[in-house]
Amino acid sequence: MSSLSALNNAALLILQQQRPQSAAAEDNLVASANGVSSPAGSGAGSPLIQAQAKISGSMFSVNSLNVTAMKVRLMERVGKEFAIDQGDYQSLFSYGTAVKNAVEALKQRSASEIIAIEKKLGLDQLGVSLDTLVNAIIDPNGSDSDRLDAALKKQAGDDVKDASKPIDPDDIGLYGR
């Protein structure tokens, strides 16, 4: 099922909900509320309608995982660990360099604190080091960034959306994934 038909079906469902309900529609609503499919198989409880709702929900849900958003959040959190605000810097490179300098200074004082920060950020569960994260901030197109992306995708599983992939138009010029 294409994303266009999913959008059309979602729009149709919304418009149908705004019409006055007849007795048959009320029966369908009661049946779907009770988890029973309507006799005609075309009501809100029908498998087709339920599948379309799941597809629309997965495509447009604000709760879906996004590797890029997870990565940005992790970059912000590492800065907060060192009291470094990304807004104070002109570029991601200068922010990353400041974080790297703070990490290097902490390494000279206490290596155990580095391990504690990695655990606090969840980097140990991802299987990446603090240095890998910092290098990914400094060079977003480098191998450390790719390693971090792969670890985040692996952790997120199948529920992940990759916002870095371009959205290309289909055969009729509509955009979608």
DRENVEXFI-502183 format. One line per 10 residues: number of its first residue (from 1); their letters; for each residue x, y, z of N, C-alpha, C. Coordinates in Angstrom, 1 decimal, decimal comma, m for minus. Example, Ala and Ser with C-alpha at 12.3 -4.5 7.8 and 13.67 -1.06 7.14 Angstrom:
<sites>
1> AS> 13,2 m5,7 7,8 12,3 m4,5 7,8 13,2 m3,3 7,8 | 12,8 m2,2 7,1 13,7 m1,1 7,1 12,9 0,0 7,9 $
</sites>
This chain:
<sites>
1> MSSLSALNNA> 0,9 m1,2 0,0 0,0 0,0 0,0 0,9 1,2 0,0 | 0,6 2,1 m0,9 1,5 3,3 m1,0 1,1 4,3 0,1 | 2,0 5,2 0,3 1,7 6,2 1,3 0,6 7,2 0,9 | 0,4 7,3 m0,4 m0,7 8,2 m0,9 m2,0 7,6 m0,5 | m2,2 6,3 m0,7 m3,5 5,7 m0,4 m3,7 5,6 1,1 | m2,6 5,5 1,9 m2,8 5,6 3,3 m3,3 6,9 3,7 | m2,7 8,0 3,1 m3,1 9,3 3,4 m4,6 9,6 3,0 | m4,9 9,1 1,8 m6,3 9,2 1,4 m7,3 8,5 2,3 | m6,9 7,3 2,7 m7,8 6,5 3,6 m7,9 7,2 5,0 | m6,8 7,8 5,5 m6,9 8,5 6,7 m7,8 9,7 6,6 $
11> ALLILQQQRP> m7,6 10,4 5,5 m8,5 11,6 5,3 m10,0 11,2 5,2 | m10,2 10,1 4,5 m11,6 9,6 4,4 m12,2 9,2 5,7 | m11,3 8,6 6,6 m11,8 8,2 7,9 m12,2 9,5 8,7 | m11,4 10,5 8,6 m11,6 11,7 9,3 m12,9 12,3 8,9 | m13,1 12,4 7,5 m14,3 13,0 7,0 m15,5 12,1 7,3 | m15,4 10,8 7,3 m16,5 10,0 7,7 m16,9 10,2 9,1 | m16,0 10,5 10,0 m16,3 10,6 11,4 m17,1 11,9 11,6 | m17,1 12,9 10,7 m17,8 14,1 10,9 m19,2 14,1 10,4 | m19,6 13,0 9,6 m21,0 12,9 9,2 m21,9 12,4 10,3 | m23,2 12,8 10,2 m24,1 12,3 11,2 m24,2 10,7 11,1 $
21> QSAAAEDNLV> m24,2 10,1 12,3 m24,2 8,6 12,3 m25,6 8,1 12,2 | m25,8 7,0 11,3 m27,0 6,3 11,2 m27,0 5,2 12,3 | m28,1 4,5 12,3 m28,2 3,4 13,3 m27,2 2,3 12,9 | m27,0 2,0 11,7 m26,0 1,0 11,3 m24,6 1,5 11,7 | m24,3 2,7 11,5 m23,0 3,2 11,9 m22,8 3,1 13,4 | m23,9 3,4 14,1 m23,8 3,3 15,6 m23,5 1,8 16,0 | m24,1 0,9 15,3 m23,9 m0,5 15,5 m22,4 m0,9 15,3 | m21,9 m0,3 14,2 m20,5 m0,6 13,9 m19,6 0,0 14,9 | m19,9 1,2 15,5 m19,1 1,8 16,5 m19,1 1,0 17,8 | m20,3 0,5 18,1 m20,4 m0,4 19,3 m19,6 m1,6 19,1 $
31> ASANGVSSPA> m19,7 m2,2 17,9 m19,0 m3,5 17,7 m17,5 m3,2 17,7 | m17,0 m2,1 17,2 m15,6 m1,8 17,2 m15,1 m1,5 18,7 | m16,0 m0,9 19,5 m15,6 m0,6 20,8 m15,5 m1,8 21,7 | m16,3 m2,8 21,3 m16,2 m4,1 22,0 m15,2 m5,1 21,4 | m14,4 m4,6 20,4 m13,4 m5,4 19,8 m13,9 m6,5 18,8 | m15,2 m6,3 18,3 m15,8 m7,2 17,4 m15,9 m6,6 16,1 | m15,6 m7,3 15,0 m15,7 m6,8 13,7 m17,2 m6,7 13,3 | m17,5 m5,6 12,6 m18,9 m5,4 12,2 m19,3 m6,5 11,2 | m20,6 m6,8 11,1 m21,0 m7,9 10,2 m20,6 m7,7 8,7 | m20,6 m6,5 8,3 m20,2 m6,2 6,9 m18,7 m6,3 6,7 $
41> GSGAGSPLIQ> m17,9 m6,2 7,8 m16,5 m6,2 7,7 m15,9 m4,9 7,2 | m16,7 m3,9 7,2 m16,1 m2,6 6,6 m16,2 m1,5 7,7 | m16,5 m1,8 8,9 m16,6 m0,8 9,9 m15,2 m0,4 10,5 | m15,3 0,3 11,6 m14,0 0,7 12,2 m13,2 m0,4 12,8 | m13,9 m1,6 13,0 m13,3 m2,8 13,6 m12,7 m3,7 12,5 | m12,9 m3,4 11,3 m12,5 m4,3 10,2 m10,9 m4,3 10,1 | m10,4 m5,5 9,7 m8,9 m5,6 9,6 m8,3 m4,5 8,7 | m9,0 m4,2 7,6 m8,5 m3,2 6,7 m8,3 m1,9 7,3 | m9,4 m1,5 8,0 m9,3 m0,1 8,7 m8,3 m0,1 9,8 | m8,2 m1,2 10,5 m7,2 m1,3 11,6 m5,8 m1,3 11,0 $
51> AQAKISGSMF> m5,5 m2,0 9,9 m4,2 m1,9 9,3 m3,9 m0,5 8,8 | m4,9 0,1 8,2 m4,6 1,5 7,7 m4,3 2,4 8,8 | m5,0 2,3 9,9 m4,7 3,1 11,1 m3,3 2,9 11,6 | m2,8 1,6 11,7 m1,5 1,3 12,1 m0,4 1,9 11,2 | m0,7 1,8 9,9 0,3 2,4 8,9 0,4 3,9 9,1 | m0,8 4,6 9,2 m0,8 6,0 9,4 m0,1 6,4 10,7 | m0,4 5,6 11,7 0,2 5,9 13,0 1,7 5,8 13,0 | 2,2 4,7 12,3 3,7 4,5 12,2 4,4 5,6 11,4 | 3,7 6,1 10,3 4,3 7,1 9,4 4,3 8,4 10,1 | 3,3 8,8 10,9 3,2 10,2 11,3 3,3 10,3 12,8 $
61> SVNSLNVTAM> 3,7 9,3 13,5 3,7 9,3 15,0 4,9 10,2 15,4 | 4,6 11,0 16,4 5,7 11,8 17,0 6,5 11,0 18,0 | 6,0 9,8 18,3 6,7 8,9 19,3 7,6 7,9 18,6 | 7,7 7,9 17,3 8,6 7,0 16,6 10,1 7,5 16,8 | 10,9 6,5 16,7 12,3 6,8 17,0 13,0 7,3 15,7 | 13,9 8,2 15,9 14,6 8,8 14,8 16,1 8,8 15,2 | 17,0 8,2 14,4 18,4 8,1 14,7 19,0 9,5 14,9 | 18,7 10,4 14,0 19,3 11,7 14,0 18,9 12,5 15,3 | 17,6 12,3 15,7 17,1 13,0 16,9 17,8 12,4 18,1 | 18,0 11,1 18,1 18,6 10,4 19,2 20,1 10,9 19,3 $
71> KVRLMERVGK> 20,7 11,0 18,2 22,1 11,4 18,1 22,3 12,9 18,6 | 21,4 13,8 18,2 21,5 15,2 18,6 21,2 15,3 20,1 | 20,3 14,5 20,6 20,0 14,5 22,1 21,2 14,0 22,8 | 21,9 13,0 22,3 23,1 12,5 23,0 24,2 13,5 23,0 | 24,3 14,3 21,9 25,4 15,3 21,8 25,1 16,5 22,8 | 23,8 16,8 22,9 23,4 17,8 23,9 23,7 17,4 25,3 | 23,4 16,1 25,6 23,6 15,6 27,0 25,1 15,5 27,3 | 26,0 15,2 26,4 27,4 15,2 26,7 27,9 16,6 27,0 | 27,4 17,6 26,3 27,8 18,9 26,6 27,4 19,3 28,0 | 26,2 18,9 28,4 25,7 19,3 29,7 26,5 18,6 30,8 $
81> EFAIDQGDYQ> 27,0 17,5 30,5 27,9 16,8 31,5 29,1 17,6 31,8 | 29,6 18,4 30,9 30,8 19,2 31,0 30,4 20,7 31,2 | 29,1 21,0 31,4 28,7 22,4 31,5 29,0 23,2 30,3 | 28,9 22,6 29,1 29,1 23,3 27,9 27,8 23,4 27,1 | 27,4 24,6 26,7 26,1 24,8 26,0 26,4 25,0 24,6 | 25,7 24,2 23,7 26,0 24,2 22,3 25,6 25,6 21,7 | 24,6 26,3 22,3 24,2 27,6 21,9 25,3 28,7 22,0 | 26,3 28,4 22,8 27,4 29,4 23,0 28,4 29,3 21,9 | 28,3 28,4 20,9 29,3 28,2 19,9 28,7 28,4 18,5 | 29,5 28,9 17,6 29,0 29,3 16,3 28,8 28,0 15,4 $
91> SLFSYGTAVK> 29,5 27,0 15,6 29,4 25,8 14,8 29,4 24,5 15,6 | 29,0 23,4 15,0 29,1 22,1 15,7 30,6 21,7 15,9 | 31,4 22,1 15,0 32,8 21,8 15,1 33,4 22,5 16,3 | 33,1 23,8 16,5 33,7 24,5 17,7 33,1 23,9 19,0 | 31,8 23,6 19,0 31,2 22,9 20,2 31,9 21,6 20,5 | 32,1 20,8 19,4 32,8 19,5 19,6 34,2 19,6 20,1 | 34,9 20,6 19,6 36,2 20,9 20,0 36,3 21,2 21,5 | 35,3 22,1 22,0 35,3 22,4 23,4 35,0 21,2 24,2 | 34,1 20,4 23,8 33,8 19,1 24,5 35,0 18,2 24,6 | 35,7 18,1 23,4 36,9 17,3 23,4 38,0 17,8 24,3 $
101> NAVEALKQRS> 38,1 19,1 24,4 39,1 19,7 25,3 38,7 19,3 26,8 | 37,4 19,4 27,1 37,0 19,1 28,4 37,2 17,6 28,8 | 36,9 16,8 27,8 37,2 15,3 28,0 38,6 15,0 28,2 | 39,5 15,6 27,4 40,9 15,4 27,6 41,4 15,9 29,0 | 40,9 17,0 29,4 41,3 17,6 30,7 40,8 16,6 31,8 | 39,6 16,0 31,7 39,1 15,1 32,7 39,9 13,8 32,7 | 40,3 13,4 31,5 41,1 12,1 31,4 42,4 12,3 32,2 | 43,0 13,5 32,2 44,3 13,7 32,9 44,0 13,7 34,4 | 42,8 14,1 34,8 42,6 14,1 36,3 42,0 12,8 36,8 | 41,1 12,2 36,1 40,4 11,0 36,6 39,8 10,2 35,5 $
111> ASEIIAIEKK> 40,4 9,0 35,2 39,9 8,2 34,1 38,6 7,5 34,6 | 38,4 7,3 35,9 37,2 6,6 36,3 36,0 7,5 36,1 | 36,1 8,8 36,1 35,0 9,7 35,9 34,6 9,6 34,4 | 35,5 9,3 33,5 35,1 9,1 32,1 34,2 7,9 32,0 | 34,6 6,9 32,7 33,7 5,6 32,7 32,4 5,9 33,2 | 32,3 6,7 34,3 31,0 7,0 34,9 30,2 7,9 34,0 | 30,7 8,8 33,2 30,0 9,6 32,3 29,5 8,7 31,1 | 30,3 7,8 30,7 29,9 6,9 29,6 28,7 6,0 30,1 | 28,7 5,6 31,3 27,6 4,8 31,8 26,3 5,7 32,0 | 26,5 6,9 32,5 25,4 7,9 32,7 24,7 8,2 31,3 $
121> LGLDQLGVSL> 25,5 8,4 30,3 25,0 8,7 28,9 24,5 7,4 28,2 | 24,8 6,2 28,7 24,4 5,0 28,1 25,3 4,6 27,0 | 26,4 5,2 26,9 27,4 4,8 25,8 27,9 3,4 26,0 | 28,0 2,9 27,2 28,4 1,6 27,5 27,4 0,6 26,9 | 26,2 0,9 26,9 25,1 0,0 26,4 25,1 0,0 24,8 | 25,5 1,2 24,3 25,6 1,3 22,8 26,9 0,6 22,3 | 27,9 0,5 23,2 29,1 m0,1 22,7 30,1 0,9 22,1 | 29,9 2,2 22,4 30,8 3,2 21,9 31,4 4,0 23,1 | 32,5 4,6 22,8 33,2 5,3 23,8 32,9 6,8 23,8 | 33,3 7,5 24,8 33,0 8,9 24,9 33,8 9,6 23,7 $
131> DTLVNAIIDP> 35,0 9,1 23,5 35,8 9,7 22,4 35,1 9,5 21,0 | 34,4 8,4 20,8 33,7 8,2 19,6 32,6 9,2 19,4 | 31,8 9,4 20,5 30,8 10,4 20,5 31,3 11,8 20,2 | 32,4 12,2 20,9 33,0 13,5 20,7 33,5 13,7 19,2 | 34,1 12,6 18,7 34,6 12,7 17,3 33,5 12,8 16,3 | 32,3 12,2 16,7 31,1 12,3 15,8 30,6 13,7 15,8 | 30,7 14,4 16,9 30,3 15,8 17,0 31,2 16,6 16,1 | 32,5 16,4 16,2 33,5 17,2 15,4 33,4 16,9 13,9 | 33,2 15,7 13,6 33,2 15,3 12,2 31,9 14,5 11,9 | 30,8 15,1 11,6 29,5 14,4 11,4 29,5 13,4 10,2 $
141> NGSDSDRLDA> 30,5 13,5 9,3 30,5 12,6 8,2 31,6 11,6 8,3 | 32,3 11,5 9,5 33,4 10,6 9,7 33,0 9,2 10,1 | 34,0 8,4 10,2 33,7 7,0 10,6 33,1 6,8 12,0 | 33,5 7,7 12,9 33,0 7,6 14,3 31,5 8,0 14,3 | 31,1 8,9 13,4 29,7 9,2 13,3 28,9 8,1 12,7 | 29,5 7,4 11,8 28,8 6,2 11,2 28,7 5,1 12,2 | 29,7 4,9 13,1 29,7 3,9 14,1 28,6 4,2 15,2 | 28,5 5,5 15,5 27,5 5,9 16,4 26,1 5,7 15,9 | 25,9 6,1 14,6 24,6 5,8 13,9 24,2 4,4 14,0 | 25,2 3,5 13,6 24,9 2,1 13,6 24,6 1,6 15,0 $
151> ALKKQAGDDV> 25,2 2,1 16,0 24,9 1,6 17,4 23,5 2,1 17,8 | 23,2 3,3 17,4 21,8 3,8 17,8 20,8 3,0 17,0 | 21,0 2,7 15,8 20,0 1,9 15,0 19,9 0,5 15,6 | 21,0 0,0 16,0 20,9 m1,4 16,6 20,1 m1,3 17,9 | 20,4 m0,3 18,7 19,7 m0,2 20,0 18,2 0,0 19,8 | 17,8 0,8 18,8 16,4 1,2 18,6 15,7 0,0 17,9 | 16,4 m0,8 17,2 15,7 m2,0 16,5 15,0 m1,6 15,3 | 13,8 m2,2 15,0 13,1 m2,0 13,8 12,2 m0,8 13,8 | 12,0 m0,1 15,0 11,1 1,0 15,1 11,8 2,3 14,7 | 12,9 2,3 14,2 13,7 3,5 14,0 13,4 4,1 12,6 $
161> KDASKPIDPD> 13,4 5,4 12,5 13,3 6,1 11,3 14,6 6,9 11,1 | 15,1 6,9 9,9 16,3 7,6 9,6 16,0 8,8 8,8 | 16,1 10,0 9,5 15,8 11,2 8,9 16,9 11,7 8,0 | 18,0 11,1 8,0 19,1 11,5 7,1 18,9 11,0 5,7 | 18,0 10,0 5,5 17,8 9,6 4,2 16,9 10,6 3,4 | 17,3 10,9 2,2 16,5 11,8 1,5 15,1 11,3 1,1 | 14,1 12,2 1,0 12,8 11,8 0,6 12,7 12,1 m0,8 | 12,6 11,1 m1,7 12,5 11,3 m3,1 11,0 11,2 m3,6 | 10,7 11,9 m4,7 9,4 11,8 m5,2 9,2 10,4 m5,9 | 7,9 9,9 m5,8 7,6 8,7 m6,5 7,3 9,0 m8,0 $
171> DIGLYGR> 6,7 8,0 m8,7 6,5 8,1 m10,1 5,6 9,2 m10,5 | 4,6 9,6 m9,6 3,7 10,6 m9,9 4,0 11,9 m9,3 | 5,2 12,0 m8,7 5,7 13,3 m8,1 5,3 13,6 m6,7 | 4,8 12,5 m5,9 4,5 12,7 m4,5 5,7 12,3 m3,7 | 5,9 13,0 m2,6 6,9 12,7 m1,7 6,5 11,8 m0,6 | 7,3 10,8 m0,2 7,0 9,9 0,8 8,1 8,9 1,0 | 8,0 8,1 2,0 9,1 7,2 2,3 8,7 5,8 1,9 $
</sites>
